[in-house]
Amino acid sequence: MRNILTAIIIILPLSGLFGQKNKLNDNILNLINQETEKFMNLYMDLHKNPELSFMEYETSKKMANELKAIGFDVTTGFGGNGVVGVYKNGEGKVIMLRTDMDALPVKEKTGLPYSSSKIVKDLAGNDLPVMHACGHDLHMSVWLGTLRTLVTLKNEWKGTIVAIAQPAEEVSGGSSAMIRDGLFRKFPKPDLILSYHVSPELPAGTIGYFPGTIFAGVNTAEITVYGMGGHGAMPHTTIDPIVLSARIILDIQTIASREINPVKPAVITVGSIHGGTRPNVIPDEVKMLLTIRFFEDDVYKHIRESLVRISRGAAISSGLPENKMPLVQFEENLIPPVANEQNLVLQTVKYMKEIIGDENVIKVDPSTIAEDFGRYGRTEENIPIALFWLGGVNMDKYTEHVEKGTVLPSLHNSSFNPDFYPTFKCGVEAMTKSVIELFANKK
């Protein structure tokens, strides 16, 4: 009898706990179902009215007005067109949620009734088509939906939410601008920072995670290869920078394949090469542009050193004098890897599974795309960050892709079109649940 009573005493608190969690899940789902159509209208408005990086003037106003309507204290014009909202709800952790706002110079070809037909002047005065081809309109909608749900359920948590709408992610300037303006000094310093990026490969209703570095770091290099030009009919009187460039390009391929540990990913792509003006003239110089992708700082350091060494070595072997050694220059605005904090990811995944199901939270491989969200985790404050893929592919299209091999539009594609309803609901459900549970978690 004593054992039976003990079992009952143990089971009752556990059943109460499960009941509370199920009630919270139900409350979240009910609220989202009530609000989804409102946010679809917002999403369509954002999609029809995209703005380029550093030009998110109207989008910024919309984000600020939405935050004020929810009840946040709002600061605008931060780090350019950035918006910061603070909502204090008693003593507890500080959790930051981030969205990006900018669109791309892409002419939309989705055929949607709310397609963008915008043509705008960029900062240089060029007329360009604009489209949300990277899902930032969806990011903003899910972000606001999550914030509204959290405020409605404020009796379920204690703490402070800092919500940031970041400009200029596509040109990787927005996060550094907000940090430079004092994001972590002028507002409550977060204990952790969370964000989504819509996935062009995962079905809507799912979330992808990786407990480590999920996106690569990236930088651009320019190599100017000098030579001694002359007549194309008399190459023996010249040192041809085009031939020299070809040799350098081939040798660059050995950096990743022969110099870097094979278990450490690295990508070095020569994406542009220009030299010469006439078929019968050997030019004096050639310019090459490269993109470099990496997941660890020491790999990037090795690539930098190797590019200088290989370029210089090829020039020396060709007989060029010291004053004609190749010039290797690196972009100062390096985008660091998005290094997810492992424990934060695994904690969050546990909570996400409780509301959307184990089968809908999928471990994925890291990607060599870049995202400036990683900078928030590399300041002296050493704040844990976690970015998750938010599946956005219509389920019918995803099934056809799996069964027939049809091609899905990628990010930055003119036909990119996330499936709003299941993507929005999944994103808000999972993030709302996770934030509430993370507030309650004392670790």
N, C-alpha and C positions, 0 to 999 in steps of 0.2 A: 504493500500500500504506500509505503514511504517513497519508493521509487516512482510509482505512478504519480503521486502528488508533485514530486520534484520535476517530473517531465512536464506536467501541466503548467507548473510555475514558469518553466523555461519557454514552453511553446507560446503561452499567452503574450509575453512581451514581444516575441518575434512576430507573431501574427499581427500585433498592434503596429509594429514597425512597417511590415509589408503593407498593411492597410493604409498607413499614412503615405507611403510612397505611391501606392496606386491612386490615392485621392489626389496627390499633387500632380501625378501624370494626367489624370482625368481633367483637372482644372486647367492645366496647360493646354491640352488638346481642345477643350471646349472654347477657351478664349481665342485660340488661333483660328478655329473654324468660324467664329463670329467676325474676325477681323480680316480674313484673307482677301475678300473682294475689295475692301478699302485699299489694301496694299497692292492689289493688282492694278487698280487705277493709278496709284502713285508710280508703280513700275512702268506702266505704259507712258506716263508723262515724262519720266526720266529717260526712257528709251527714245522717245521722239525728240528730245531736246538735249542731246549730248553736248559736252563742252571739252575742248582740248586741255592738255596739261597747262597749269598756271593760268588758265582762263575760266575756271569753274565758278564764275561769278553768280549766276542764277542758281546753279546746283547748290552752292554753298548757302545761299539764302534759304532755299527749300529745306536743307538739312537743319539749319538753325531754327527755323520756324517750327518744324516738326518736333525738335527736341524741347523747345519752349512749351509747346502744347502738351507734351507728356509730363512736364514739370521739372525739367532740368534747368540749372543755372548755366547760361550759355555765354561763351566768349567766341567772337568771330574775328576773322582777319588774322588768324594765328598761323605763323609759318606760311604766309601768303594767303590763300583762300581757305585755310584750315578752320575747322570748327571744333571746339572743345565743350562738352557738356558734363556737368557734375551733378550727381544725385546722391545726397546723403540720407541714409536711412538707419541711423543709430551707430553704435560702436561695432567694428568688425573689420574684415579685410577690405582692401581697395582692389577692385578688379577693373581692368581697362579692356574695353571692346573697341576694335578698330575697323573702319571701312575705308575704302578709297572711292574717289569720285570721278576721276577724269576718263575721257574716252580717247579714241584713236582716229587718225586721219585715214579712214577706210570708207569707201562708198558701199552702203548697205545693199545686199542682194537677197535678203531673206524673203521678201514678198509679204511680210506681215502687214496687217492693216495699220499698225502703229509704227511702221518703219521710219527711220530717220531720213529726211531729205535735206538735212541742214548742209549748207555751204557757208563756211566762216573764214575769216582772215586769221591766219596764225600770227604769232608775235612778230614774224618777219614780214607780214603783209601779204602773204600768199593765200589765194583762195583754195580752200581744201574741203572735201566732203568729210563728215564726222559721223562716227558710229560707235556705239557701245559694243565693240567686238571682243571685249575681254570680261564681260559680265559684271562690271562695276555697278551698273544699274540694279542688278539682282543683289549684289553685296549690300548696297544701301537699303534696299527694301527689307532684306532679312535682318539687317542690323537694327533698323527702326522697329520692325515687328518684334524682335527680341526685347528691345528696351521697353516698348509699350507693355508687353506681357509681364516683364519683371516688375515694373512699377505697379501694375494692377495687382500683382501677387506680393506686394511689399510686406505683408504680414508673414510671409514664409521665409524671410531672410533679413539679416542685419549686416550693414556695411556701407560701402560707398562705391558707386559705379562712376567711372570716368569713361565717357564715350567720345571718341575722336573720329571726325570725318576728314580724311587726309587728302590733300591735293597731290597732283603730279606724280602718281606712282609709275605711270608708263614711261616717264623719263627719269625715274629714280631720284627725284629731287625733293619730294614732299616730306618723307620721314626725316631726313636730315634737317630740313628747314624747321620742322616742328620741334625737334630735339634742340636745335641751335637756339630757338626762341625761348627755351626754358620749360619745355613740356613737363619735365620731372621735377622742376623747381617751383614753378608757379601754381601747380595744381597738386592734389594729393598724389604722392608717389605710389604707383601700383605695386601690389604684391605679385601680380601675374598679368599677362596680356594675352588675349585670344583673338583670333581672326579666322575668316574663311577665304577660300578662293574657289569659285565654281569650276568644276571639272568638265572637260569636253569628252571624257572617256568613261566616266562612271554613270550608271543609270540614276535618274532622278529618284529621290527617296533613300539614297545611300550616302554615307560619309566615308572618306578615305583618310587614313592616318599613317604616320610613320614616327616612331619614338626616337627621333634623332634628326640629323640634318636632312630636311625634306626637299629643299630647293638649293640649287647651286649658287655660288658666288660668281660674279661676272665682271670682266673688265675688257676694255678695248685697247689694242695696241696698234700703232702706226709705225711701219718700217719704211724709211726712205733709203733706197739702194742707189748708190752713186756709181758712175762709170766714167769712161772716156769715149764720148760719142764720135761718130764719123760716118762715112759713106757705107751704105749697106753692101755695096759691091766689094768693099775692101775691109772686111771684118778683122783682118790680122793687124790693122793699124789702130784698132780700138780695144777697149775692155767693155764688153757688152753688158749693161746692167739688166737687160731682159733675161739673158742666159743665166746671169748670176742670181737673179731673183728666182728663176725656176729651180736652181740648185738649192737655194735657201728653203723654198717651199717644200721640196722633197725631204730635206734634212729635218725640217720642223716636225714631220710625221713621226720621226723616231723619238721625240720627247715623250709622248704618251706611251708609245709601244715598247721603248727600250730603256728609258731613263727613270720613269716613275713606277713605283710598286704597282703591279697589276691589280691589286685589290683596292687601290685608291683611284676613283674615277677622275678623268680629266679630258677636256675637249679643247682643241686648238684648231680653229677653222680660219683659213684665209678666205675672206668673203669678197674682197675687192682688190684688183691689181690694175694699175694704170701707168702707162709709159709709152712715149713715142707719139709721133704725129703723122709720119709718112712711111710707106712700105720700104723705101730705100734709104732711110735715115736711122742710124743707131743712136738712140737718145743718150743724154747725159745722166738721167736718173729715172727711177721707177718708184712709185709709191704703192704700198700694200696696207690694207686694213684687216685686222684680225680680231676675232672674238675669242676670249679665254673663259672657260667654265671650270669650276673646281669646287670641292666640298671641304677642303682643309687648307688652312693658311700656309702650311709648309709646302703644299703642292703648288700653290700659286707662286710662292717665293722661288721655287725650283724652276717653274716655267719662265718667269721673268729672267732669271739668270741664264737659262738655256737659250732663250731667244737672242739675247745680246751676244752670247758666246758663239752660237752657230752663225749668226749674221756676220760677225767680225771675222770668224775663221774662214768663211767662204770668200770674203773680200780679200783677206791676206793671201789666200791660195791663188787668187786671180792676178795678184801682182799690184793691187791698188796701194797707193801711198797712205800714210797715216791720216792725212787730212781728207781722205775720201772714204773713211770707214763708214758703214751704214749707221744711220741715226735711228735708234729704237726708242720710241716714246710711248708712255702708258697714260691712259685717261686718269685724271686725279679722282674722279667721282666713282670710285670702285663700289660695286654693290656686293656686300658680304653675303655668305650663305645664310639661309633661314635655318638656324640651328634650334630645332624644337627641344625643349627641356624634357627629357625622357619621362621622369616621374609625373610631371604635369600632364603630358599626353596620355599616359596610361590611366591616371586618375580620371581624366575627362572622358576617355573612351568607356570606362566602366559606367559612368553616369549616362552617357549617350545610349549605350546598349540597353539600359533599363527602360528607356522610353521608346526607342525606335526598333529595338530587337537586335540580337547578336548578329544575325545574318546580314543586317544592313549597315554594319560598321566594319569596314574592310581594311586590312593592313595592305598598304601599297608600297611600291618601290619609290625611292627618291627620284626626282626629276631634275634635268639639267636646265629647266627654265629658271628665271630669276625673278625676285620680288623684293622690294626694298623694306618689307616688314622686318627683315632680319636685323636692321639697324637698331630697333628698339631693344633688342637683347644684347647689344654690344656696347652699351654705355657703362660708365663707372658705377652706375647703380646695380648692374648685374641682375636685371629683372628676368625671371623665367618667362619664356614666350612659347606659344604653340599655335601653329597654323594648320588647318584641316582642309582637305578637299571636300567640296560640297557637290555631290553628283548632280548633273544637270541635263542628262540626255533623256529624251522622251523614250519610254520603255519599249514601244513598238519599234522605233528606230534602232534602239540598242539591240533588241532581239534580232532584227534583220541584219545588223552589223555582225553579230556573233554567228548567225546561221549562214549568211550569204557573203560575208566579207565586204559589205558596203562600207564606203568611207564616211566617217563622221567629220563634220567641219571642226577644225581645230580652233583654239584661241587665236584671235587676231584675223580670223577668216571672215570674209564678207557675208557668209551664210550662217555664221554662228548664232544659235538661237536656243537658249536653255528653255526647258519645259517649266514654266513658272509655278503652277499650282503645287505639284508634288515637291519641287525643289524648295520653294518657300516654306511650306509646312514642315518638311523635314529639318531644314536649317533652323527655324525658330524653335521647334520642339526640342531639338538636341541641345542648342546653345542655352535656352532658358533653363532647362533641367540642369545642365552642367553648372551654370553660374550659381544657381540656388544651392546646389550640393557643395560646390567649392566654397561658398560663403560659410556653410555649416562645418566644413572640414577644418579642424584646428591646426593641421600640419602646415 
